[in-house]
């Protein structure tokens, strides 16, 4: 197993449950779910396997909780975009695109946690996989809503195309096939918004 960068002093300052989740996040991101044992997580968290099982019944439960935290970070990006650009749905959508574009350098080293995890979770009934699928469905609903508020002519199709661009940029960055992926991502999303007819970001309920 390849070595990962440790964060000196951070682990000792966290409560036990957060320490375990912090260690799991670092290891799952850098090594993958399957390659990381509960013992390895315990050592990184400076605790014991028994302590981990007191907080999480199984490793699967720990994986699912980690993915819920990652999903919450992405949902928070929607909340920030809406708060920073009230009544301006086009700018909200572009704010989401900027959030993804800004995270691409990190993805080039570790990859998207959802894409990586799905590759290791083929069972559709797996609790961790359900966390990802529910998150993606919620994300799509919110994006369609933004596109509708922006007055786009076909909100569902526009949201689908924007999703393809955002997720494709992450994969392309991870495999190194496209240079300047962040800039190209922003241009592509702007093009979709313009093509579906909302150059000014005016919502159906009023002006932005």
N, C-alpha and C positions, 0 to 999 in steps of 0.2 A: 504494500500500500504506500502510495507516495506521501511524502511529508506535506503538511499544510502549515500555513503561517499562524502562529498562536498570538493571542492578544494579551500581553502581560498585564497582570493586575486586574483585568476585567472580571474574570471568573470568580475570584474570591469575594467580590463586592455584590454579587447577585444572590438572591434567595435560592434555595435548592432547586425548585421547579424551573425557575428561569435559567438557572445555571445549566440544567440538563437540556432545555430547549435551545439555549445559545450554542452549546457544544454540538447538539444534533444538527442544527442549522449549518454550522461551519463544515461539519463532516459530510452531511448529505449533499451539500452544494459542491464540495470539492471532490468527493470520492464516489458519490452515487449511493442510493439506498441499499442495494443488495450487498455491497462490499463492506459496509460499516456494521460492525457487531455492537450489541448492547454493551459488551465489555469495553470496547474502544470508546464509546460515548461516555461511559462511566469514568474512564481514565482521563478523558479530556475535560470532563466536568468536575474532576477532583472529588468523586463520590464513589458509590458502589452500585453494582447491578441491583442489589436488593432495594436500595434507595430509589432507583429508577422505577422499579416495578411497584413501589408504593404510590408513585405519582401517575404512572401509566401502566395499565394492565398488561399490555403487550407492546412489542416494537411497532406493530402496525398502528396501534393507537397513538404512539409517539409520532410516527410519520404523518398521520392524519392531522394531528394538532399542529405540527410544523407547517403543513400546507395551508391550514386555516389562517395561520399568522401571515404567510406570504400572500394569500388571497386578500386578507384584510388590508395589506399595504397597497395592493392594486386598487381596491375599492376606495381607499382613502384618496387616491389620485383623482378619481371621479369627483369626490367631495370637494377637494381643493380647487379643481377646475371650475366647478359650479360656483364656489364661494368667491373665487378671484375674478370671475367674469359673469356676474349676475345679469340675466336677461340677454346674454350674448352667446347663443349656442355654438355659433361657428368658432368663436374663440375658445369655448370650452373644449370642443373637439380637438382644436389645434394644441390646446394645453395638454391634453392626454397624449397626443403624438409627441410633443416635446418631452413629456415624462419618459416615454419609451425610448426616444432618441437619446436622451441623457443617460439612460441605463445601458446602452449598447456596449460601451467600453468594458464594463464588468461582464457582460454576457460573452464577450469574445474570449474570456478566460475560463468561465465556469459554465456558460450556457444558461438557457431559460430553465428555471426550476420546474415549471409545469411540463415543458416538452421533455426534459430529461426524465422526470418522474413517470410520465405516461409510458415511456419506453420500457420501464421496469415494472409496470402495473397492468399486465394484459387482462386480468380478470375484471370484468365490468362491475362485479359485485364488491370489489375491494373497497373498504371505507375510504381509503386515501384517494383512490381514483374518483369516487363519488364526490369528494370535496372539490377536486379539480373541475369535474363536469358541471357541478352546481355553480361554481364560481364563474366559469366561462359562460354559462347560460345567463346568469345575472348580469355579467359584463355586457353581453350582447343586447339584453333588454334595455340597459341604460344607454348604450350607444344608439340604438334605434330611436329611443325617446329623444335624445339630443338632436338626431338628424330630423326627426319630425318637427321638433320645436324650431329648428333652423329653416323650416319650410322647404326642405329638399323634396324633389318631385317623386322620388321612390326611396323612402327612408330605410326600408329593409335591405334593398340592394346596395344602397350607399354604405350602410353599416357593414354589410358583408364585405364589400370591397376594401373599406378602411381596415377591417379586421385582418383580411388577407395581407394587406400591406404591413400592418404593425407586426403580425406574427412572422411573416416572411422576412422582414428586416432582421428579426432576432435570429432566425435560423441562418440567414445569409451571413450575418456577423459572426455567428458561432463557427461556421465552416470556412470563413475567410474568402468567400467567393465574390463579394461586392465591396469596393472601396467607398469611402465617404457615405456609408449607409445611413447615418443620421440625417445628413443634408438631403439625400435622395428620398428618404422616408417623408420628410416634411414637404418636399415638392410634390410627391405623389398624393399625399392626403389633401393638400391644397387643390390639386388638380381634380380630385374626386368631388370636393365641395363645389368647385366652380362648375363642373360639368353637370351636377344635379341642381344647380340654380340658386345658390345662396352666396353670392359674392360679398354681401354686406353683413351677413349674419343676423338678419332680421327674423325674429320668431313670429309664429302665427298669432301670438297674443299681443304683439306690440313691437316697438322698436328697441334695438339694443343700445 
